[in-house]
Amino acid sequence: MLPIKTIITVIEDKFPLANACLWDFTGWQIKGKITINKILVCLDITNIVLDQALAADIELIICHHPLVFASDINHPTISPWKKKLYQKIKNNDINVYTLHTNFDKDDKGMNVLMAQDLNLENINFLGQEKLAVVGNLNQALSVSTIIKNVKNYFKIEYLQLIGNQHQIIRNVALSGGAGGDAITILPNNVQLFITGEMKWHHIIEAQDCGINVLLVGHYMEQKFVDFIYDFLNQTFNGQLEVIKYKHQQPLTII
């Protein structure tokens, strides 16, 4: 059991809020109990997640995507569903802390860890916002072989391909979540871009420029749960109980 401020200080020392993108809403979003014994780690907070947190007597939820993507819960862009969820959390005195782009951009964060797990080497960040990375495979592989590896790693049954599944690939870029903006800053030697989803204008730009793209789904960021679970357990060494919430893929292919 530890004070909430001690936990947050440790997290922010590792993943500083100052490193988040200017447009982002990351950090301590709801303040609740001041002493923490149990933490639940999830990708997003929903009523199902909150019900599990209540059943397990969770005092702190750490999520990747901000519960409130605005400066205030009463902002006109916040839906009635989100406002009800927010109030339910407040009523139960549960803390909510978000690790978003400050985690994505860290050299021990989302994109670098995923790239390493996919066997990329010589990994570097792309662009000013550092929301994508680029690296090379130590052995050239066909797009179709990389697809098998990606499906296995993210535990998915399908993905979307733009390009040629038979092309041999050495240089790969990656961006978790909605990484379409990175298309405009990819180095000329990048042969394959892996991301979750892209807008239509990015899709046709990739196609027209001959860039192979794997669209894995935003669900790829579920890896956040594993990464932060490991970080918390290694850092606090048994002083806290950490629980994972693994979201089920909400989309069904029919």
C-alpha positions in Angstrom: 0.0 0.0 0.0 1.4 3.4 -1.1 0.3 7.0 -1.2 -1.2 8.0 -4.6 1.2 10.9 -4.8 4.2 8.6 -4.5 3.0 6.4 -7.3 2.2 9.3 -9.6 5.6 10.9 -8.9 7.4 7.7 -9.9 5.3 7.4 -13.1 5.9 11.0 -14.1 9.6 10.8 -13.4 9.7 7.9 -15.9 7.2 9.4 -18.4 7.2 13.2 -17.9 4.0 15.0 -18.7 6.1 17.7 -20.4 6.8 15.1 -23.2 3.1 14.7 -24.1 1.9 16.4 -27.3 0.5 19.9 -26.8 -3.0 18.8 -28.0 -3.1 15.8 -25.5 -4.9 15.4 -22.2 -2.8 13.1 -20.2 -2.0 12.7 -16.5 -4.2 12.7 -13.4 -7.8 13.0 -14.6 -9.9 12.1 -11.6 -8.7 12.3 -8.0 -10.0 9.8 -5.4 -8.6 7.8 -2.5 -5.2 9.0 -1.3 -3.8 5.5 -0.4 -3.5 2.8 -3.0 -3.3 -1.0 -2.7 -4.7 -2.1 -6.1 -4.2 -0.7 -9.6 -6.2 -1.8 -12.7 -4.4 -1.2 -16.1 -6.6 -0.9 -19.2 -6.6 0.6 -22.7 -9.9 2.5 -22.2 -12.4 3.0 -19.4 -15.9 1.7 -20.0 -18.7 0.7 -17.7 -17.5 -2.9 -18.0 -14.0 -1.9 -16.9 -15.4 0.2 -14.1 -17.6 -2.6 -12.8 -14.6 -4.9 -12.7 -12.6 -2.2 -10.8 -15.4 -1.9 -8.3 -15.7 -5.6 -7.8 -11.9 -5.9 -7.2 -11.8 -2.8 -4.8 -9.5 -0.9 -7.2 -8.4 2.5 -6.0 -6.5 3.6 -9.1 -7.2 3.0 -12.8 -4.3 3.6 -15.3 -5.5 3.9 -18.9 -3.9 4.7 -22.2 -6.6 6.7 -23.9 -7.8 9.8 -21.9 -11.2 9.3 -20.3 -11.8 13.1 -20.9 -10.3 14.3 -24.1 -10.9 18.0 -23.2 -9.9 20.5 -20.6 -13.1 19.9 -18.6 -15.8 17.2 -18.3 -18.4 19.8 -19.2 -16.8 20.6 -22.5 -19.4 20.4 -25.3 -17.5 17.6 -27.1 -17.9 15.3 -24.1 -20.8 12.8 -24.7 -23.6 12.1 -22.1 -22.2 8.5 -21.9 -18.8 9.8 -20.9 -20.2 12.3 -18.4 -22.2 9.5 -16.6 -19.2 7.3 -16.5 -17.1 10.1 -15.1 -19.6 10.8 -12.3 -19.8 7.1 -11.5 -16.1 7.0 -11.0 -16.2 10.2 -8.9 -19.0 8.7 -6.7 -16.8 5.7 -6.0 -13.7 7.7 -5.1 -11.5 6.0 -7.7 -8.4 7.7 -9.2 -8.0 7.8 -12.9 -4.6 8.4 -14.5 -3.8 8.5 -18.2 -0.5 7.7 -19.9 -1.0 8.7 -23.5 1.4 10.4 -25.9 4.1 10.9 -23.2 4.2 7.1 -23.1 4.0 6.7 -26.9 7.0 9.0 -27.4 9.3 7.5 -24.7 12.4 5.6 -25.6 11.0 2.8 -23.4 7.4 3.4 -24.5 4.7 2.1 -26.8 6.2 2.4 -30.3 9.8 1.5 -29.4 8.7 -1.6 -27.4 6.4 -2.8 -30.2 9.1 -2.2 -32.7 11.6 -4.2 -30.6 9.1 -7.0 -30.2 8.7 -7.2 -34.0 12.5 -7.5 -34.3 13.3 -4.1 -35.6 16.8 -2.8 -35.0 18.4 0.7 -35.2 15.1 2.2 -34.1 14.7 6.0 -34.3 11.8 8.4 -33.9 10.2 10.2 -36.8 9.0 13.8 -36.9 8.7 16.5 -34.3 6.0 14.8 -32.4 7.9 11.5 -32.3 4.7 9.4 -32.7 6.2 7.0 -35.1 9.5 5.1 -35.3 11.5 3.6 -38.0 14.0 0.7 -38.0 15.3 -2.2 -40.0 14.8 -6.0 -39.9 18.0 -7.9 -39.4 16.8 -10.3 -42.1 14.7 -9.2 -45.1 11.2 -10.7 -45.2 8.3 -10.7 -47.5 5.2 -8.6 -46.6 3.2 -11.9 -46.3 5.7 -13.3 -43.8 5.6 -10.0 -41.8 1.8 -10.2 -41.9 2.0 -13.6 -40.2 4.3 -12.3 -37.5 2.2 -9.2 -36.9 -1.0 -11.3 -36.6 0.7 -13.6 -34.1 2.2 -10.7 -32.1 -1.0 -8.7 -31.7 -3.1 -11.9 -31.5 -5.4 -10.9 -34.3 -7.1 -12.9 -37.0 -7.2 -10.2 -39.7 -5.7 -6.9 -40.8 -5.8 -4.7 -43.9 -3.1 -4.4 -46.5 -2.3 -1.6 -48.9 0.3 -2.7 -51.4 2.1 -5.9 -52.5 2.2 -8.8 -50.1 5.0 -10.4 -52.1 7.5 -7.5 -51.8 10.7 -8.1 -49.8 11.0 -5.7 -46.9 14.0 -4.5 -44.9 13.0 -1.0 -43.6 9.9 -0.6 -41.6 8.1 2.3 -39.8 5.5 1.8 -37.0 3.0 4.0 -35.2 0.5 2.7 -32.7 -3.1 3.7 -33.0 -4.2 6.2 -35.7 -0.8 6.9 -37.3 -1.8 8.1 -40.8 -0.1 11.5 -40.4 3.2 9.8 -40.5 2.7 8.9 -44.2 3.8 12.4 -45.1 7.2 12.2 -43.2 8.3 8.6 -44.0 11.9 8.4 -45.2 12.2 7.3 -48.9 13.8 4.0 -47.9 10.8 2.9 -45.8 9.2 -0.1 -47.6 6.4 -0.9 -45.1 4.4 1.1 -42.5 2.6 -0.6 -39.7 -0.2 1.3 -37.9 -3.7 0.8 -36.4 -5.9 2.9 -38.8 -5.7 5.7 -41.3 -8.1 8.2 -42.8 -9.0 7.7 -46.5 -6.8 10.5 -47.8 -3.8 8.9 -46.2 -4.8 5.5 -47.6 -4.9 6.7 -51.2 -1.7 8.7 -50.7 0.1 5.5 -49.5 -1.3 3.6 -52.5 -0.3 6.3 -55.0 3.2 6.6 -53.5 3.8 2.9 -53.6 4.0 2.5 -49.8 3.0 -0.8 -48.3 0.9 -0.4 -45.2 -0.5 -2.8 -42.7 -3.6 -1.5 -40.8 -3.8 -3.6 -37.7 -6.6 -1.8 -35.9 -6.5 0.6 -33.0 -6.8 -2.5 -30.8 -3.0 -2.9 -31.4 -2.5 -0.5 -28.5 -3.8 -3.2 -26.1 -0.1 -3.9 -25.8 -0.1 -0.8 -23.4 -1.7 -3.0 -20.8 1.2 -5.6 -20.8 3.9 -2.9 -20.9 2.5 -0.9 -18.0 1.7 -4.0 -16.0 5.3 -5.1 -16.3 6.6 -1.6 -15.5 4.5 -1.2 -12.3 5.4 -4.7 -11.0 9.1 -4.2 -11.7 9.1 -0.7 -10.2 7.1 -1.3 -7.0 8.2 -4.9 -6.5 5.1 -6.3 -4.8 4.1 -3.2 -2.8 1.0 -2.9 -5.0 -1.4 -5.4 -6.6 -1.6 -4.8 -10.3 -4.5 -6.2 -12.4 -4.8 -6.2 -16.2 -8.0 -5.6 -18.0 -7.8 -7.0 -21.5 -10.5 -5.5 -23.8 -12.1 -7.8 -26.2 -11.9 -6.7 -29.9 -15.2 -4.8 -30.3 -15.3 -5.2 -34.1 -16.7 -8.4 -35.8 -15.9 -9.2 -39.5 -19.1 -10.5 -41.1 
